[in-house]
Amino acid sequence: MAMFTKPKLLFLFFCILSLFLASQCDDNPGRKGQRDPEERFRECQQRCWTQERGERVSPCVQHCQREYQREREKQHRGQEETRDENQGRGKREPEERLRECQQRCQRQEEGQQQWQCQQRCQQEYQREKEQHHRGQEDENQGRGKRDPEERLRECQHRCQRQEEGQQKWQCQQRCQQEYQREKEQHHRVQETNPQREEVKNPYLFESQRFRSRVRASHGDFRMLEKFTQRSELLQGIEKFRVAVLELEPQSFMLPHHCDSETIFVVIRGQGTISIAEQDEKNSFNLEHGDVIRVPAGSTFYFLNRDNNEKFFVYALVKSVNVPGHPQAFFSAGGENPESFYRVFSDDILETSFNTPRDRLERLFGQQQKQGVVIKASEEQIRAISEHASRSTEQTKGEKRGPFNLLKERPLFGSRFGLFFEASPERFEQLRDLDTAVSFMNINQGGMVLPFYNTRSTRLVMVVEGNGRFEMACSHLGRQGRGQWSHGERREQEEKQEGGNVHYQKVHGNLNVGDLLVVPASHPITLIATGGSNFRLVAFGVNAQNNKKNFLAGKVNLWRNVDREAKELSFNMPGREVEEIFQKQDQSFFVAGPGQQRERGEQGKRGQELYLSSILDFVF
């Protein structure tokens, strides 16, 4: 004991105490992960000042300073890793982030702190799993209810609340990138995805919904979206598409064939169509009102032979491969469109054509920069069209030749309008497709009386003028306009099937280039609203044995219903019901709402108006 003098014992005591206090500054289990480095630094300094004396205070404070710097660097690395993790959160699964978090705990922590770190990783993993599950449900249920712009605003608002400085800018950048991605995805869905886009009026397609299918410098070929992409209510016509062909004066559309049956209707101008088969070729000069069918697989090409006027053609297309997705195959071309010959190997082409490769490259490799519709010279136009037949010379019902619908007798009409129709019963070209083609002209200020088609769905396109329509529909009430969940929609359908019958009024304005789908059995009326005649062309699907039943006017189906049945149906005396239905002395077309017409003037003036309407519509 002599060797341990009092000063030595005192020095040994202070050394042990310093080591103990340093360890307390270095490690405080259970609290390090709960407080920030600044707080622990202040506590460490306070202990140094209260428990140390003299020269021992400074080493203790320096130790606190070193520990504070170490923790700050560790926290900064953790923030960077967390930020990187948040940036890639949508790209990695929660399980992958759990593994990374546990690995960080293994590298950076020890003892009790390591266990607590791993506990936090596990808690974060469970929270992300629940959030991911809720997010998927919310996305599936709510993505269709909010547009990308709304989600962009929400994302930017979160960045304002939760981030600062550089992190806020990066967060907003991610919001913008996600917005652009969703916009592109939404556009691709509209173009190609068969999922349906439920809208308030699924039957009206405005002209801007027709999209160009191929590049053309002297014309355009626009096709309407697939009908079932718009609504499940249009499943009955999912195999059909409607298109518009427009050729500039003295232009030529390259030869091609399609995997679809096509019916063309000339709306304006003068053109020529040539159809090439394996064993024959037919060319026909076309004019306003001509209707011609081109079979699937036939190679054909158009020509606008007029020097001043454009050539407009409407087309009904029925695909034979993928329903609602017709494809064109161009023999000639270059870059856009590409010639399908170019997909074959060089040795295959050399053998097939018995021609050297360099000449074949000149034939199929010329880059046609102008697209599918190009300019043609007067000599070329004259050479193509001079041997073509005239449509007026074709016999009605001839399979290959066109017929002119406007030179047929109107199916019905009055001094307020006319209706022409080519039915599959009368025209062989339309028979196996079970389609019809019709023209309707409603004079300025007139309207067609309410009617319905018994079994045919009509695709009505506006050729000239402006108008509006009103139509009764029971499907929209049952469908809920796409706003209900699956369970709510099912409940509404059960109510409908249980006898709760309600009809939705579908209405809207119609302008040039718009298309209206009129399903079978749906009562409808059309009214001319502009300062000119309202002219329409329609394709009929499922047209065999279709009839038009008028619901009002001098000629209406209620004439053939028993008086007692009328009395029972309307809960009014049968004679009074008949008086109401017979009050209108005009048939089919009448003066529209608000029009002041002299109804007694039926003689010479009425005949002149009727004849003027026919001549004006046809010529």
MARZAMAR-277926 format. One line per 2 residues: number of its first residue (from 0); for each residue x, y, z of C-alpha. Coordinates in Angstrom, 3 decimals. Layout:
<nodes>
NUM) X/Y/Z | ...
</nodes>
This chain:
<nodes>
0) 0.000/0.000/0.000 | 2.963/2.242/0.471
2) 3.399/2.575/-3.244 | -0.098/4.075/-3.589
4) 0.413/7.429/-1.979 | -2.423/9.892/-1.610
6) -1.565/11.960/-4.698 | -1.261/8.844/-6.805
8) -4.595/7.513/-5.584 | -6.219/10.876/-6.349
10) -4.734/10.921/-9.866 | -5.954/7.358/-10.498
12) -9.423/8.310/-9.294 | -9.656/11.246/-11.738
14) -8.473/9.056/-14.634 | -11.175/6.495/-13.976
16) -13.763/9.259/-13.599 | -12.711/10.866/-16.916
18) -13.002/7.595/-18.748 | -16.440/7.043/-17.269
20) -17.666/10.515/-18.232 | -16.230/10.170/-21.746
22) -18.092/6.928/-22.194 | -21.239/8.665/-21.025
24) -20.713/11.387/-23.652 | -19.990/8.770/-26.289
26) -22.868/6.449/-25.602 | -26.257/6.953/-24.063
28) -28.303/3.843/-24.941 | -31.906/4.277/-25.871
30) -31.735/8.019/-26.378 | -29.310/8.639/-29.283
32) -31.812/7.830/-31.992 | -34.462/9.971/-30.301
34) -32.575/13.315/-29.995 | -30.680/15.407/-32.515
36) -26.857/15.870/-32.348 | -27.128/19.472/-31.055
38) -29.071/18.360/-27.997 | -26.621/15.589/-27.173
40) -23.691/18.005/-27.656 | -25.183/20.472/-25.162
42) -25.774/17.710/-22.608 | -22.218/16.426/-23.028
44) -20.792/19.923/-22.470 | -22.965/20.402/-19.402
46) -21.636/17.214/-17.869 | -18.050/18.309/-18.539
48) -18.610/21.627/-16.791 | -20.376/20.153/-13.790
50) -18.338/17.007/-13.219 | -14.809/17.923/-14.306
52) -12.302/20.227/-12.620 | -9.403/22.223/-13.878
54) -7.517/20.988/-16.855 | -9.823/17.963/-17.212
56) -12.682/20.113/-18.523 | -11.018/20.944/-21.836
58) -10.333/17.320/-22.934 | -13.909/16.411/-22.079
60) -15.328/19.293/-24.134 | -13.058/18.430/-27.074
62) -14.313/14.871/-26.913 | -17.901/16.187/-27.045
64) -16.985/18.302/-30.074 | -15.490/15.342/-31.943
66) -18.550/13.211/-31.180 | -20.848/15.987/-32.376
68) -18.998/16.262/-35.714 | -19.103/12.479/-36.186
70) -22.855/12.352/-35.587 | -23.489/15.309/-37.931
72) -21.635/13.542/-40.769 | -23.503/10.339/-40.065
74) -26.830/12.178/-40.096 | -25.954/13.900/-43.382
76) -25.127/10.555/-45.008 | -28.392/9.161/-43.711
78) -30.349/12.083/-45.213 | -28.686/11.558/-48.590
80) -29.490/7.861/-48.501 | -33.069/8.627/-47.472
82) -33.403/11.173/-50.278 | -32.020/8.677/-52.782
84) -34.409/6.116/-51.412 | -37.357/8.518/-51.768
86) -36.341/9.361/-55.319 | -36.328/5.688/-56.253
88) -39.211/4.683/-54.023 | -41.606/4.225/-56.909
90) -39.066/2.067/-58.751 | -38.171/-0.382/-55.899
92) -40.257/-2.689/-53.780 | -40.577/-2.259/-49.961
94) -38.693/-5.563/-49.479 | -35.645/-4.174/-51.297
96) -35.652/-1.004/-49.180 | -35.941/-3.135/-46.006
98) -32.801/-5.059/-46.933 | -30.884/-1.837/-47.635
100) -31.988/-0.324/-44.352 | -30.900/-3.416/-42.395
102) -27.513/-3.385/-44.131 | -26.993/0.253/-43.076
104) -27.774/-0.726/-39.501 | -25.158/-3.487/-39.680
106) -22.503/-1.075/-40.975 | -23.184/1.993/-38.830
108) -24.603/0.811/-35.510 | -23.591/-1.522/-32.673
110) -25.221/-3.202/-29.719 | -28.507/-1.685/-28.531
112) -28.446/1.005/-31.257 | -28.202/-1.637/-33.967
114) -31.238/-3.453/-32.603 | -33.224/-0.194/-32.434
116) -32.154/0.689/-35.967 | -33.378/-2.640/-37.284
118) -36.651/-2.175/-35.395 | -37.134/1.158/-37.150
120) -36.404/-0.524/-40.506 | -39.066/-3.115/-39.780
122) -41.623/-0.492/-38.757 | -40.917/1.545/-41.875
124) -41.275/-1.604/-43.961 | -44.704/-2.374/-42.464
126) -45.824/1.225/-42.958 | -44.739/1.230/-46.609
128) -46.448/-2.082/-47.260 | -49.738/-0.707/-45.914
130) -49.290/2.562/-47.795 | -48.433/0.712/-51.007
132) -51.553/-1.434/-50.626 | -53.755/1.595/-49.969
134) -52.129/3.447/-52.846 | -52.911/0.655/-55.258
136) -56.536/0.612/-54.125 | -56.816/4.396/-54.309
138) -55.142/4.403/-57.725 | -57.490/1.737/-59.062
140) -60.547/3.479/-57.637 | -59.617/7.111/-58.101
142) -57.226/7.419/-61.060 | -60.095/7.776/-63.494
144) -61.699/10.465/-61.300 | -58.702/12.829/-61.239
146) -56.849/14.131/-64.217 | -53.024/14.438/-64.382
148) -53.224/18.211/-63.806 | -54.990/17.701/-60.474
150) -52.433/15.132/-59.318 | -49.630/17.532/-60.368
152) -51.103/20.272/-58.163 | -51.384/17.865/-55.221
154) -47.799/16.696/-55.643 | -46.453/20.264/-55.797
156) -48.467/21.173/-52.699 | -46.869/18.290/-50.799
158) -43.431/19.522/-51.843 | -44.236/22.994/-50.459
160) -45.268/21.542/-47.101 | -42.630/18.882/-46.587
162) -39.424/20.010/-48.326 | -37.018/22.952/-48.265
164) -34.269/24.329/-50.457 | -32.692/21.919/-52.908
166) -34.962/19.077/-51.752 | -38.061/21.134/-52.593
168) -36.773/21.809/-56.113 | -35.976/18.123/-56.644
170) -39.419/17.149/-55.327 | -41.126/19.522/-57.766
172) -38.981/18.148/-60.597 | -40.203/14.645/-59.769
174) -43.789/15.922/-59.784 | -43.286/17.397/-63.239
176) -41.703/14.193/-64.560 | -44.567/12.098/-63.196
178) -47.061/14.514/-64.774 | -45.418/14.186/-68.190
180) -45.327/10.397/-67.858 | -49.034/10.241/-66.985
182) -49.947/12.564/-69.866 | -48.079/10.354/-72.339
184) -49.607/7.220/-70.855 | -53.091/8.773/-71.036
186) -52.509/9.647/-74.702 | -51.337/6.095/-75.494
188) -54.409/4.679/-73.759 | -56.686/6.861/-75.882
190) -54.931/5.723/-79.047 | -54.464/1.998/-78.521
192) -55.818/0.738/-75.235 | -59.149/-1.062/-75.519
194) -60.159/0.090/-72.054 | -63.210/2.264/-72.217
196) -63.405/5.970/-71.657 | -66.810/6.566/-70.059
198) -68.252/9.998/-70.854 | -71.510/11.817/-70.335
200) -72.488/11.467/-73.995 | -70.781/8.399/-75.480
202) -72.778/8.674/-78.729 | -71.444/12.023/-80.002
204) -67.947/12.230/-81.523 | -66.796/15.722/-82.456
206) -64.753/16.233/-85.625 | -61.436/16.701/-83.786
208) -61.615/13.097/-82.547 | -60.736/11.950/-86.072
210) -56.938/11.441/-86.092 | -54.572/11.298/-89.078
212) -53.375/7.729/-89.683 | -50.676/8.392/-92.286
214) -48.555/11.334/-93.390 | -49.616/13.076/-96.591
216) -48.481/16.330/-98.173 | -51.413/16.699/-100.579
218) -54.273/15.247/-98.574 | -55.248/13.510/-95.376
220) -56.666/10.231/-94.124 | -58.319/10.557/-90.709
222) -59.905/7.755/-88.717 | -62.161/7.873/-85.671
224) -61.114/6.050/-82.518 | -62.398/2.549/-81.849
226) -65.997/2.776/-80.632 | -65.550/0.473/-77.633
228) -62.701/2.672/-76.442 | -65.323/5.332/-75.794
230) -67.991/3.237/-74.072 | -69.052/-0.345/-73.402
232) -72.460/0.656/-74.790 | -70.973/0.529/-78.310
234) -69.865/-3.105/-78.250 | -72.316/-3.966/-81.039
236) -70.236/-1.967/-83.554 | -66.726/-2.754/-82.239
238) -65.638/-4.300/-85.572 | -66.383/-1.069/-87.478
240) -64.436/2.172/-87.858 | -65.286/5.380/-89.708
242) -62.744/7.411/-91.685 | -62.475/10.518/-93.873
244) -60.295/10.737/-97.003 | -59.376/14.162/-98.352
246) -57.388/14.691/-101.571 | -56.132/18.035/-102.826
248) -56.748/18.935/-106.503 | -54.671/16.837/-108.934
250) -53.355/14.463/-106.276 | -52.824/10.705/-106.142
252) -53.084/8.202/-103.267 | -50.511/5.400/-103.381
254) -51.683/1.820/-104.132 | -52.336/-0.308/-101.058
256) -54.549/-3.075/-99.748 | -56.274/-3.416/-96.367
258) -57.328/-6.238/-94.098 | -60.840/-4.814/-94.059
260) -64.014/-4.529/-96.085 | -64.571/-0.887/-96.981
262) -67.552/1.117/-98.252 | -66.709/4.538/-99.706
264) -69.232/7.368/-100.150 | -68.254/10.426/-102.219
266) -69.256/13.622/-100.431 | -67.700/16.215/-102.705
268) -65.600/16.518/-105.848 | -64.669/14.263/-108.748
270) -62.210/11.419/-108.508 | -61.171/8.067/-109.907
272) -60.699/4.762/-108.115 | -58.802/1.825/-109.615
274) -59.143/-1.662/-108.100 | -56.557/-4.316/-109.035
276) -57.210/-8.021/-108.463 | -55.185/-11.092/-109.416
278) -57.174/-11.600/-112.625 | -58.726/-8.220/-113.426
280) -58.594/-4.470/-113.054 | -61.521/-2.036/-112.792
282) -61.432/1.765/-112.832 | -64.395/4.021/-112.073
284) -64.857/7.759/-112.250 | -66.621/8.931/-109.094
286) -68.766/11.944/-108.270 | -70.939/13.322/-105.469
288) -73.354/10.658/-104.217 | -71.457/7.611/-105.519
290) -71.152/4.570/-103.260 | -68.595/1.824/-103.932
292) -67.349/-1.187/-101.997 | -63.727/-2.354/-102.021
294) -63.274/-5.977/-100.882 | -60.659/-6.871/-98.262
296) -57.259/-7.573/-99.819 | -57.947/-5.723/-103.091
298) -55.208/-3.299/-104.119 | -56.697/0.117/-104.905
300) -55.688/3.736/-105.391 | -57.512/7.074/-105.638
302) -57.052/10.072/-107.897 | -58.516/13.578/-107.659
304) -58.888/14.568/-111.287 | -60.334/18.023/-110.589
306) -58.097/21.087/-111.002 | -59.753/23.230/-108.315
308) -62.002/21.286/-105.937 | -60.986/18.892/-103.183
310) -62.157/15.281/-103.258 | -63.897/14.191/-100.043
312) -64.821/10.574/-99.289 | -66.358/9.039/-96.152
314) -65.552/5.397/-95.398 | -67.042/2.614/-93.306
316) -64.338/0.051/-92.485 | -64.912/-3.463/-91.095
318) -61.693/-5.260/-90.139 | -61.312/-8.984/-90.846
320) -58.351/-9.682/-88.518 | -58.302/-7.795/-85.201
322) -61.777/-6.336/-84.471 | -61.695/-2.569/-84.792
324) -58.022/-2.375/-85.821 | -57.796/-2.284/-89.641
326) -54.336/-2.121/-91.196 | -53.124/-0.823/-94.576
328) -50.295/-2.451/-96.546 | -48.491/-0.173/-99.023
330) -46.705/-1.783/-101.955 | -44.837/1.344/-102.983
332) -43.395/3.933/-100.660 | -40.130/4.615/-98.946
334) -39.572/5.965/-95.466 | -43.158/6.814/-94.512
336) -45.035/4.815/-95.556 | -42.553/2.009/-95.915
338) -43.009/-0.542/-98.696 | -43.823/-3.929/-97.226
340) -41.510/-5.473/-99.871 | -38.543/-4.185/-97.868
342) -39.092/-6.636/-95.022 | -38.090/-9.533/-97.297
344) -34.450/-10.595/-97.536 | -32.403/-9.456/-100.538
346) -31.941/-12.986/-101.838 | -35.700/-13.604/-101.591
348) -36.439/-10.466/-103.615 | -33.749/-11.247/-106.208
350) -35.163/-14.719/-106.706 | -38.780/-13.533/-106.741
352) -38.239/-10.761/-109.304 | -35.262/-12.298/-111.156
354) -33.639/-8.891/-110.900 | -30.262/-7.738/-109.489
356) -30.204/-6.315/-106.005 | -29.158/-2.785/-107.011
358) -32.177/-2.371/-109.276 | -34.501/-3.673/-106.556
360) -33.002/-1.182/-104.150 | -33.852/1.605/-106.570
362) -37.380/0.249/-106.921 | -38.228/-0.272/-103.260
364) -35.669/1.936/-101.582 | -36.618/5.319/-103.034
366) -37.527/7.521/-100.068 | -40.958/8.994/-100.725
368) -40.864/12.112/-98.550 | -44.371/13.340/-99.407
370) -46.378/10.565/-97.748 | -49.269/8.491/-99.068
372) -50.930/11.293/-101.087 | -48.712/13.007/-103.643
374) -49.023/15.460/-106.511 | -49.738/14.112/-110.027
376) -49.294/15.805/-113.398 | -52.186/16.485/-115.759
378) -50.812/13.900/-118.220 | -50.678/11.229/-115.505
380) -54.182/12.076/-114.339 | -55.520/11.927/-117.873
382) -53.849/8.574/-118.547 | -55.268/6.965/-115.382
384) -58.806/8.297/-115.685 | -59.469/8.250/-119.454
386) -60.399/4.547/-119.568 | -62.406/4.572/-116.346
388) -66.147/3.910/-116.415 | -68.634/6.524/-115.321
390) -70.674/5.752/-112.253 | -73.893/6.860/-113.949
392) -73.449/4.096/-116.514 | -73.285/1.306/-113.936
394) -76.248/-0.999/-113.504 | -77.925/-0.808/-110.116
396) -76.813/-3.649/-107.903 | -73.685/-4.549/-109.858
398) -71.202/-6.094/-107.466 | -68.031/-4.261/-108.531
400) -69.330/-1.007/-109.874 | -70.456/2.033/-107.898
402) -74.028/3.299/-107.754 | -75.200/6.861/-107.210
404) -77.588/7.035/-104.289 | -78.755/10.580/-104.999
406) -80.033/9.548/-108.419 | -82.389/7.052/-106.826
408) -85.922/7.979/-105.850 | -86.140/9.356/-102.255
410) -87.474/6.829/-99.776 | -89.610/9.553/-98.216
412) -89.696/13.326/-98.065 | -91.708/16.530/-97.869
414) -91.103/20.175/-98.579 | -89.050/20.311/-95.376
416) -86.630/17.493/-96.165 | -85.632/14.379/-98.119
418) -84.306/10.917/-97.260 | -82.415/8.548/-99.599
420) -81.319/5.058/-98.619 | -79.503/2.109/-100.178
422) -80.498/-1.035/-98.302 | -78.789/-4.465/-98.395
424) -82.000/-5.955/-99.818 | -81.726/-3.811/-102.958
426) -77.960/-3.499/-103.453 | -75.805/-6.576/-103.721
428) -72.607/-4.761/-102.702 | -74.054/-4.163/-99.227
430) -75.736/-7.506/-98.665 | -73.115/-9.747/-97.090
432) -71.858/-6.880/-94.885 | -75.438/-6.291/-93.692
434) -74.984/-2.541/-94.083 | -76.916/0.384/-95.517
436) -75.988/3.870/-96.751 | -78.318/6.861/-96.542
438) -78.441/10.594/-97.202 | -80.718/12.995/-95.332
440) -81.350/16.629/-96.131 | -83.295/18.800/-93.658
442) -84.208/22.152/-95.124 | -83.287/25.342/-93.308
444) -85.383/25.649/-90.140 | -86.871/22.162/-90.504
446) -86.746/18.991/-88.441 | -87.314/15.280/-88.872
448) -90.166/13.960/-86.737 | -89.215/11.563/-83.908
450) -88.565/8.020/-85.157 | -86.461/4.954/-84.412
452) -84.735/2.207/-86.418 | -86.052/-1.232/-85.555
454) -82.750/-3.172/-85.677 | -80.039/-1.049/-87.299
456) -77.475/1.157/-85.542 | -76.753/4.293/-87.578
458) -73.427/6.124/-87.785 | -74.477/9.627/-88.825
460) -71.933/12.151/-90.153 | -72.579/15.836/-90.779
462) -71.769/16.875/-94.346 | -73.032/20.442/-94.368
464) -74.794/22.920/-92.091 | -75.494/22.877/-88.388
466) -78.118/21.207/-86.268 | -78.944/19.593/-82.974
468) -80.459/16.321/-81.826 | -82.422/14.831/-78.951
470) -82.507/11.099/-78.263 | -84.072/8.870/-75.583
472) -81.721/6.337/-73.977 | -82.291/3.918/-71.109
474) -78.683/2.672/-70.955 | -77.087/5.840/-69.574
476) -79.285/5.876/-66.464 | -78.364/2.258/-65.781
478) -74.686/2.825/-66.566 | -74.390/5.795/-64.246
480) -72.240/7.790/-66.674 | -69.145/6.001/-65.445
482) -69.330/7.709/-62.010 | -70.413/4.768/-59.844
484) -68.336/1.976/-58.408 | -68.878/-1.588/-59.577
486) -71.189/-2.327/-56.637 | -73.245/0.838/-57.093
488) -73.575/0.195/-60.825 | -74.747/-3.357/-60.137
490) -77.355/-2.003/-57.711 | -78.638/0.444/-60.316
492) -78.820/-2.327/-62.926 | -80.849/-4.470/-60.532
494) -83.235/-1.566/-59.948 | -83.556/-1.111/-63.704
496) -84.220/-4.809/-64.251 | -86.672/-4.755/-61.371
498) -88.975/-2.323/-63.157 | -87.549/1.118/-62.338
500) -87.496/2.311/-65.959 | -85.976/5.727/-66.629
502) -84.921/7.298/-69.936 | -82.012/9.660/-70.206
504) -82.258/12.540/-72.679 | -79.114/12.550/-74.819
506) -78.751/15.798/-76.737 | -76.158/18.021/-78.331
508) -75.162/20.243/-81.214 | -73.956/18.843/-84.534
510) -71.428/20.548/-86.794 | -69.641/19.637/-90.017
512) -67.417/16.602/-89.498 | -69.115/15.388/-86.299
514) -70.370/11.816/-85.971 | -73.414/10.641/-84.014
516) -74.115/7.002/-83.129 | -77.857/6.247/-83.079
518) -78.421/2.767/-81.572 | -81.302/0.578/-82.739
520) -84.710/1.283/-81.154 | -83.567/4.641/-79.698
522) -86.148/7.372/-80.496 | -84.459/10.435/-81.992
524) -85.164/13.727/-83.728 | -82.824/16.037/-85.693
526) -83.310/19.789/-86.163 | -81.599/22.185/-88.599
528) -80.436/25.223/-86.597 | -78.118/27.174/-88.907
530) -78.767/29.505/-91.785 | -78.596/26.721/-94.378
532) -79.803/23.204/-95.067 | -78.638/20.460/-92.705
534) -77.152/17.539/-94.683 | -76.164/14.161/-93.305
536) -74.788/10.855/-94.539 | -75.202/7.668/-92.490
538) -73.894/4.118/-92.481 | -76.292/1.509/-91.154
540) -74.979/-1.564/-89.298 | -77.235/-4.651/-88.996
542) -79.401/-3.124/-91.689 | -81.116/-6.245/-93.079
544) -84.914/-5.954/-92.651 | -84.586/-2.660/-90.785
546) -87.583/-0.317/-90.721 | -88.074/3.267/-89.650
548) -91.008/3.699/-87.280 | -92.207/7.294/-86.952
550) -93.650/8.257/-83.576 | -95.450/11.430/-84.693
552) -96.848/12.971/-87.873 | -99.547/12.057/-90.322
554) -97.817/8.716/-90.997 | -96.974/7.206/-87.608
556) -97.122/3.717/-86.110 | -99.902/4.662/-83.649
558) -102.348/4.565/-86.547 | -102.078/0.770/-86.315
560) -102.712/0.503/-82.561 | -106.247/-0.304/-81.361
562) -108.182/2.572/-79.853 | -108.793/0.566/-76.682
564) -105.072/-0.111/-76.375 | -104.394/3.636/-76.665
566) -107.001/4.323/-74.012 | -105.488/1.790/-71.629
568) -101.946/2.952/-72.334 | -102.381/6.715/-71.888
570) -105.279/6.670/-69.362 | -107.260/8.991/-71.604
572) -110.290/8.438/-73.822 | -109.166/6.658/-76.987
574) -110.767/9.257/-79.239 | -108.841/12.069/-77.534
576) -105.574/10.156/-77.893 | -106.243/9.695/-81.609
578) -107.042/13.396/-82.050 | -103.641/14.295/-80.587
580) -101.733/11.830/-82.755 | -103.632/12.944/-85.874
582) -103.259/16.672/-85.226 | -99.992/16.881/-87.158
584) -100.939/16.826/-90.836 | -97.310/16.635/-92.128
586) -95.259/13.458/-92.422 | -91.566/12.747/-91.871
588) -90.228/16.343/-92.028 | -91.878/19.474/-90.588
590) -91.017/23.065/-89.704 | -88.779/23.136/-86.641
592) -89.625/24.648/-83.249 | -90.227/28.398/-83.419
594) -90.486/28.457/-87.210 | -93.413/30.473/-88.586
596) -94.714/28.623/-91.632 | -97.926/29.059/-93.535
598) -99.328/25.566/-93.385 | -102.216/26.247/-95.744
600) -99.969/27.057/-98.654 | -99.595/23.510/-100.008
602) -100.115/24.097/-103.729 | -97.686/25.427/-106.260
604) -95.331/27.027/-103.738 | -94.982/23.745/-101.827
606) -94.208/21.799/-105.020 | -91.617/24.379/-106.016
608) -89.904/24.087/-102.614 | -89.928/20.278/-102.832
610) -88.439/20.279/-106.355 | -85.876/22.920/-105.357
612) -84.793/20.784/-102.425 | -84.280/17.722/-104.639
614) -82.280/19.618/-107.276 | -80.191/21.466/-104.684
616) -79.332/18.268/-102.780 | -78.465/16.175/-105.830
618) -76.555/18.766/-107.842
</nodes>
